């Protein structure tokens, strides 16, 4: 696509943003297209990128749309680079570090399937720097080489990682709550009930086990451990009125 056409598509995206109800209206039109060809998808991505600059936050429908057309981007270098850039843009807009991390990961994986050249290498390095900033704000994540996964493995990994991140957040909340209450009760000469202490230990062990299983790509068993950790976190929070 020529620079002039890209600029025209960008301008159209901004105009449509204001005239047709924003990103929801834009996505409704794009979804009605079915599976777009590479040129159409690149125009869509350009319009979305322009629209995001005018909006507040990220519409969850956008993630679903990008996932549905990712196969087109993966078979075309120009479109893949454009979609990777959009994922990176979304990552920078997300208020949740967990969602930001997932978008940066998608951006990285899209680029990783194309021949390595100066442009692709430079983009990937920028994404890695963004990931490092986000990871510093998150619980320790399972260590797994994204590029080692095939398409089916990446899909499974995405599902279990979203669950891992969610349960990690719940576990962190339970730990903070329990520690706050422990200190408050200690000031009154009281102690936290033994079953709560045991629940905290089980929760941490289940979460650590889930992390190990994800690193081993045993996603099914990891999901079981995450469900158990989530149940323990819920019990702890409820015991303190959460």
C-alpha positions as CSV (number, residue, x, y, z in Angstrom):
1,X,0.0,0.0,0.0
2,X,1.4,3.4,-1.0
3,X,2.0,6.2,1.6
4,X,-0.8,8.3,0.0
5,X,-3.3,5.5,0.4
6,X,-2.2,4.9,4.0
7,X,-2.6,8.6,4.9
8,X,-6.0,8.6,3.2
9,X,-7.1,5.5,5.2
10,X,-5.8,7.1,8.4
11,X,-7.8,10.3,7.8
12,X,-10.9,8.2,7.0
13,X,-10.5,6.3,10.3
14,X,-10.4,9.6,12.3
15,X,-13.4,11.0,10.4
16,X,-15.4,7.8,10.9
17,X,-14.5,7.8,14.6
18,X,-16.3,11.0,15.1
19,X,-19.1,10.5,12.6
20,X,-20.2,6.9,13.2
21,X,-20.1,6.4,17.0
22,X,-16.4,5.5,17.5
23,X,-14.7,2.1,17.6
24,X,-17.9,0.1,18.1
25,X,-19.4,1.3,14.8
26,X,-16.1,0.8,13.1
27,X,-15.7,-2.7,14.3
28,X,-19.3,-3.5,13.3
29,X,-18.5,-2.5,9.8
30,X,-15.3,-4.5,9.7
31,X,-16.9,-7.6,11.2
32,X,-19.6,-7.5,8.5
33,X,-16.8,-7.9,5.9
34,X,-16.2,-11.5,6.9
35,X,-12.6,-12.5,6.3
36,X,-10.9,-9.5,4.6
37,X,-8.1,-9.7,2.0
38,X,-4.7,-8.4,2.9
39,X,-5.3,-4.9,1.4
40,X,-8.6,-4.5,3.1
41,X,-7.3,-5.6,6.5
42,X,-4.4,-3.2,6.2
43,X,-6.8,-0.3,5.6
44,X,-8.9,-1.5,8.6
45,X,-5.9,-1.6,10.9
46,X,-4.8,1.9,9.8
47,X,-8.3,3.2,10.6
48,X,-8.4,1.5,14.0
49,X,-4.9,2.9,14.9
50,X,-6.2,6.4,14.0
51,X,-9.4,5.9,16.0
52,X,-7.6,4.6,19.1
53,X,-5.7,7.9,19.4
54,X,-9.1,9.6,19.7
55,X,-10.6,7.2,22.3
56,X,-10.4,6.4,26.0
57,X,-9.2,3.0,26.9
58,X,-9.5,-0.2,24.8
59,X,-12.7,-1.8,23.6
60,X,-12.7,-5.5,24.4
61,X,-14.3,-6.2,21.0
62,X,-11.1,-5.0,19.4
63,X,-9.1,-7.9,20.8
64,X,-11.7,-10.4,19.5
65,X,-11.6,-8.8,16.0
66,X,-7.8,-8.9,15.8
67,X,-7.8,-12.5,16.9
68,X,-10.3,-13.4,14.2
69,X,-8.2,-11.9,11.4
70,X,-4.8,-12.7,12.6
71,X,-4.4,-15.5,10.1
72,X,-4.5,-13.0,7.2
73,X,-1.8,-10.9,8.9
74,X,0.3,-13.9,9.5
75,X,0.6,-14.7,5.8
76,X,1.5,-11.2,4.7
77,X,4.6,-9.4,6.0
78,X,3.3,-5.9,5.5
79,X,0.0,-6.6,7.2
80,X,1.7,-8.6,10.0
81,X,3.9,-5.6,10.8
82,X,0.9,-3.3,10.8
83,X,-1.0,-5.6,13.1
84,X,2.0,-6.0,15.4
85,X,2.2,-2.2,15.6
86,X,-1.4,-2.0,16.5
87,X,-1.0,-4.6,19.3
88,X,1.9,-2.6,20.6
89,X,-0.2,0.6,20.5
90,X,-3.0,-1.2,22.4
91,X,-0.5,-2.5,25.0
92,X,0.5,1.1,25.7
93,X,-3.1,2.1,26.2
94,X,-4.1,-0.7,28.5
95,X,-4.5,0.3,32.2
96,X,-4.1,-3.3,33.2
97,X,-0.4,-4.5,33.1
98,X,-1.7,-8.1,32.5
99,X,-3.6,-7.1,29.4
100,X,-0.7,-4.9,28.3
101,X,1.6,-7.9,28.6
102,X,-0.7,-10.1,26.5
103,X,-0.9,-7.5,23.7
104,X,2.9,-7.0,23.6
105,X,3.2,-10.8,23.4
106,X,0.9,-10.9,20.4
107,X,2.9,-8.1,18.8
108,X,6.1,-10.1,19.3
109,X,4.7,-13.4,18.0
110,X,3.4,-11.8,14.8
111,X,6.8,-10.5,14.0
112,X,8.6,-13.7,15.0
113,X,7.1,-15.6,12.0
114,X,8.7,-13.3,9.3
115,X,12.3,-13.4,8.0
116,X,14.6,-11.5,10.3
117,X,15.7,-8.2,8.8
118,X,16.6,-4.8,10.3
119,X,13.0,-3.6,10.5
120,X,11.6,-6.7,12.1
121,X,14.6,-7.0,14.5
122,X,14.2,-3.3,15.5
123,X,10.5,-3.7,16.1
124,X,11.0,-6.9,18.2
125,X,13.6,-5.2,20.4
126,X,11.3,-2.3,21.1
127,X,8.5,-4.7,22.1
128,X,10.9,-6.6,24.4
129,X,11.7,-3.3,26.2
130,X,8.0,-2.6,26.6
131,X,7.5,-6.1,28.0
132,X,10.3,-5.7,30.5
133,X,8.7,-2.5,31.8
134,X,5.3,-4.3,32.2
135,X,6.8,-7.4,33.8
136,X,8.4,-5.3,36.5
137,X,4.8,-4.5,37.6
138,X,3.5,-8.0,37.6
139,X,3.9,-11.2,39.6
140,X,6.6,-13.5,38.4
141,X,5.5,-15.1,35.2
142,X,6.2,-18.6,33.9
143,X,9.3,-18.7,31.8
144,X,8.5,-20.0,28.3
145,X,9.9,-19.2,24.9
146,X,6.9,-17.8,23.0
147,X,8.6,-18.6,19.6
148,X,8.8,-22.3,20.5
149,X,5.0,-22.8,20.3
150,X,3.0,-23.7,17.2
151,X,-0.4,-22.1,16.5
152,X,-2.3,-24.6,18.6
153,X,0.2,-24.3,21.5
154,X,0.0,-20.6,21.4
155,X,-3.8,-20.7,21.7
156,X,-3.6,-23.0,24.7
157,X,-0.9,-20.9,26.3
158,X,-2.9,-17.7,25.9
159,X,-5.9,-19.3,27.7
160,X,-3.9,-20.6,30.6
161,X,-1.8,-17.5,30.9
162,X,-4.9,-15.3,31.2
163,X,-6.1,-17.6,34.0
164,X,-2.7,-17.6,35.6
165,X,-2.5,-13.8,35.6
166,X,-6.1,-13.5,37.0
167,X,-5.4,-16.0,39.8
168,X,-2.1,-14.4,40.6
169,X,-3.9,-11.1,41.1
170,X,-6.5,-12.7,43.4
171,X,-3.7,-14.5,45.4
172,X,-1.8,-11.2,45.8
173,X,-5.0,-9.6,47.1
174,X,-5.6,-12.4,49.5
175,X,-2.0,-12.2,50.8
176,X,-2.2,-8.4,51.3
177,X,-5.6,-8.7,53.1
178,X,-4.4,-11.5,55.3
179,X,-1.2,-9.6,56.3
180,X,-3.1,-6.4,57.0
181,X,-5.6,-8.2,59.2
182,X,-2.8,-10.1,60.9
183,X,-1.1,-6.9,62.0
184,X,-4.4,-5.4,63.1
185,X,-5.3,-8.4,65.1
186,X,-1.8,-8.6,66.6
187,X,-2.2,-5.1,68.0
188,X,-5.3,-6.4,69.8
189,X,-3.5,-9.5,71.1
190,X,-5.3,-11.8,68.7
191,X,-4.1,-14.2,66.0
192,X,-5.3,-15.2,62.6
193,X,-7.1,-18.6,62.6
194,X,-4.8,-21.6,61.7
195,X,-7.0,-22.6,58.8
196,X,-6.4,-19.3,57.1
197,X,-2.7,-19.6,57.5
198,X,-2.9,-23.2,56.1
199,X,-5.1,-21.8,53.2
200,X,-2.4,-19.2,52.4
201,X,0.3,-21.9,52.2
202,X,-1.8,-24.1,50.0
203,X,-2.7,-21.2,47.7
204,X,1.0,-20.3,47.2
205,X,2.0,-23.9,46.6
206,X,-0.8,-24.4,44.1
207,X,0.2,-21.3,42.2
208,X,3.9,-22.3,42.2
209,X,2.9,-25.7,40.9
210,X,0.8,-24.1,38.2
211,X,3.8,-22.0,37.1
212,X,6.0,-25.1,36.9
213,X,3.4,-27.0,34.9
214,X,2.9,-24.1,32.4
215,X,6.7,-24.0,31.9
216,X,6.4,-27.8,31.1
217,X,3.5,-27.1,28.7
218,X,1.2,-29.3,30.9
219,X,-1.7,-26.8,30.5
220,X,-4.5,-29.1,31.5
221,X,-3.0,-29.9,34.9
222,X,-1.9,-26.3,35.3
223,X,-5.6,-25.2,35.0
224,X,-6.5,-27.6,37.8
225,X,-3.9,-26.1,40.1
226,X,-5.0,-22.6,39.2
227,X,-8.6,-23.5,40.0
228,X,-7.5,-24.8,43.4
229,X,-5.4,-21.7,44.1
230,X,-8.3,-19.5,43.1
231,X,-10.6,-21.3,45.5
232,X,-8.2,-20.9,48.4
233,X,-7.8,-17.2,47.6
234,X,-11.6,-16.8,47.5
235,X,-12.0,-18.5,50.9
236,X,-9.3,-16.3,52.5
237,X,-10.9,-13.1,51.2
238,X,-14.4,-14.2,52.3
239,X,-13.1,-15.0,55.8
240,X,-12.1,-11.3,56.1
241,X,-15.3,-10.1,54.6
242,X,-13.9,-9.6,51.1
